[in-house]
Amino acid sequence: MFISRRIVLLAALGAPALAAGEAEARGASCQVPRPTVSIETFDGAELTAGTVAPASLVAILADIILEDGRFALIEAPGSGARFTLRSAVTRYDPAAGGAGVQIGGFSALGRRAGAGARTKTTTVGLSMRLIESASGQVVASAKAEGSASGQETDAGLLNDRDGSTMGASAFRGTSIAKAFEIAMRKAVDEITREAGVAG
């Protein structure tokens, strides 16, 4: 009789723990998966007169999406992502700034009109649309601007031998890249809120 009572007592004490464990497992299995999204190339990059490559803008936006965490980023083409992010450069103003300081020693590197380092404020604008891939419906849209200042070698430095712009890693440190990043963060935040994507 004593043994049976002990078994009953242990079973009663273990029941709440078992129920809590089951509830936790069920909660984990019922978590809503993040919506998938792919990024299209940026339109309007010609506004930058060749100083910014669309691929560099896509790379910045991809990092922002991954860091934000509200979407699952799909990079493979034709992967069947639920949404597509389509963006366009709408403003590019790198002109505001202080006096430039000419830098010598640019042999193969040089801007079409000369190379220099200067403190300047770059302002950019972009538009962004979140599109449902299956239907083509625009689910959310945003417009944003960003400004950043810095003293740097001009982002438009070109290689005289092949006409290519500076590398992606060098570009990320410029005021132009920082301005685009600020604008993209604003646009992504607005789009996720408008689309009702949980944080």
C-alpha positions as a printed Julia matrix, in Angstrom:
199×3 Matrix{Float64}:
  0.0    0.0     0.0
  2.84   2.36    0.85
  4.52   1.67   -2.49
  1.39   2.34   -4.47
  0.83   5.66   -2.7
  4.4    6.7    -3.46
  3.95   5.87   -7.13
  0.74   7.88   -7.23
  2.48  10.82   -5.5
  5.42  10.8    -7.95
  3.07  10.63  -10.89
  1.13  13.6    -9.57
  4.29  15.64   -9.08
  5.59  14.77  -12.52
  2.41  15.68  -14.35
  2.88  19.49  -14.32
  6.45  19.19  -15.57
  5.34  16.89  -18.36
  2.54  19.24  -19.33
  4.91  22.21  -19.35
  7.38  20.29  -21.51
  4.68  19.31  -23.95
  3.44  22.9   -24.17
  6.97  24.15  -24.88
  7.49  21.57  -27.61
  4.15  22.39  -29.17
  4.93  26.1   -29.03
  8.25  25.56  -30.79
  6.63  23.44  -33.5
  3.92  26.07  -34.07
  6.32  28.97  -34.67
  5.45  30.79  -37.88
  8.33  30.57  -40.39
  9.77  33.83  -41.62
  8.56  34.9   -45.07
 11.16  34.37  -47.78
 12.39  37.22  -49.95
 14.79  37.68  -52.86
 16.41  40.93  -54.0
 16.31  42.2   -57.54
 19.0   44.44  -58.98
 18.73  48.19  -58.32
 17.25  50.35  -61.07
 18.37  53.93  -61.57
 22.04  53.3   -60.82
 22.85  55.41  -63.89
 22.05  58.45  -61.74
 25.38  57.88  -60.01
 27.26  58.32  -63.32
 29.0   55.0   -62.92
 30.31  55.6   -59.39
 28.03  53.01  -57.78
 27.54  49.48  -59.1
 24.06  47.96  -58.67
 25.69  44.81  -57.27
 27.22  46.85  -54.43
 23.78  48.18  -53.48
 22.3   44.68  -53.56
 25.08  43.48  -51.23
 24.36  46.25  -48.73
 20.62  45.51  -48.79
 21.26  41.78  -48.35
 23.31  42.45  -45.21
 20.53  44.66  -43.84
 17.88  41.99  -44.48
 19.99  39.32  -42.78
 20.72  41.56  -39.8
 17.07  42.63  -39.46
 15.92  39.02  -39.29
 12.25  39.51  -40.18
 12.69  37.95  -43.61
 14.55  34.82  -44.68
 16.78  35.87  -47.57
 16.9   33.61  -50.65
 19.71  34.46  -53.06
 19.43  31.64  -55.59
 17.66  32.79  -58.79
 14.29  31.17  -59.4
 14.24  29.8   -55.86
 10.54  30.44  -55.36
 10.85  33.12  -52.67
  7.45  34.34  -51.52
  8.38  38.01  -51.97
 10.7   40.07  -54.15
 12.3   43.36  -53.13
 12.58  45.77  -56.06
 14.44  49.03  -55.52
 15.47  52.08  -57.52
 17.85  54.96  -56.93
 15.84  58.18  -57.09
 18.38  60.75  -55.88
 22.14  61.03  -55.87
 23.81  64.19  -54.62
 27.5   63.86  -53.71
 28.29  67.5   -54.47
 27.89  69.12  -51.05
 31.21  69.35  -49.28
 34.33  71.22  -48.31
 37.37  72.02  -50.36
 39.1   69.09  -51.96
 42.73  68.17  -51.45
 44.48  66.81  -54.5
 46.33  63.56  -53.93
 49.33  62.58  -56.02
 50.62  59.13  -56.81
 47.59  57.79  -58.67
 49.28  56.01  -61.53
 46.79  53.53  -62.98
 44.0   54.85  -60.79
 42.43  58.16  -61.54
 39.1   59.84  -61.94
 38.05  61.11  -65.33
 38.36  64.66  -64.03
 41.08  63.99  -61.49
 41.26  62.23  -58.13
 41.11  63.8   -54.74
 40.13  63.46  -51.11
 37.61  65.79  -49.59
 35.19  66.09  -46.72
 31.71  65.95  -48.17
 28.13  65.09  -47.39
 26.41  62.71  -49.75
 22.61  62.53  -49.92
 20.81  59.72  -51.72
 17.21  58.69  -52.18
 15.6   55.42  -53.12
 12.23  53.76  -53.53
 11.53  50.18  -52.53
  8.63  47.83  -53.22
  7.8   44.46  -51.65
  6.14  42.34  -54.33
  4.38  39.0   -53.92
  6.22  36.8   -56.39
  3.29  34.58  -57.37
  0.75  37.32  -58.12
  2.96  40.34  -58.81
  0.96  42.34  -56.28
  2.75  45.18  -54.5
  2.3   44.38  -50.81
  4.21  47.37  -49.4
  6.26  50.31  -50.64
  8.57  52.9   -49.14
 10.62  55.94  -50.07
 13.6   57.02  -48.02
 16.64  59.27  -48.08
 19.97  59.04  -46.33
 22.88  61.42  -45.79
 26.4   60.76  -44.57
 29.62  62.73  -44.35
 33.21  61.64  -44.6
 36.69  62.52  -45.75
 37.7   60.06  -48.38
 39.07  59.43  -51.8
 36.23  59.95  -54.27
 34.1   56.85  -54.73
 34.2   57.43  -58.47
 37.87  56.47  -58.84
 38.22  54.5   -62.03
 40.91  52.18  -63.26
 42.22  53.77  -66.46
 43.15  50.36  -67.85
 39.73  48.7   -67.7
 37.3   51.39  -66.52
 36.18  49.43  -63.46
 35.13  51.17  -60.26
 36.75  50.61  -56.88
 36.24  47.26  -55.14
 33.18  46.47  -53.04
 35.11  46.44  -49.76
 36.56  49.89  -50.42
 33.16  51.19  -51.47
 31.52  50.11  -48.2
 33.69  52.58  -46.3
 32.63  55.64  -48.32
 30.07  58.26  -47.38
 28.08  57.22  -50.47
 27.7   53.64  -49.23
 26.84  54.86  -45.73
 24.17  57.18  -47.11
 22.62  54.35  -49.11
 22.71  52.08  -46.06
 20.85  54.67  -43.96
 18.18  55.03  -46.65
 17.83  51.26  -47.05
 17.4   50.69  -43.31
 14.6   53.24  -43.23
 12.89  51.69  -46.25
 13.18  48.11  -44.98
 11.76  49.11  -41.59
  8.81  50.88  -43.22
  8.09  48.0   -45.58
  8.15  45.33  -42.86
  5.78  47.36  -40.7
  3.44  48.09  -43.61
  3.42  44.42  -44.63
  2.78  43.33  -41.05
  5.89  41.18  -40.79
  6.5   40.36  -37.12
  9.77  41.43  -35.54
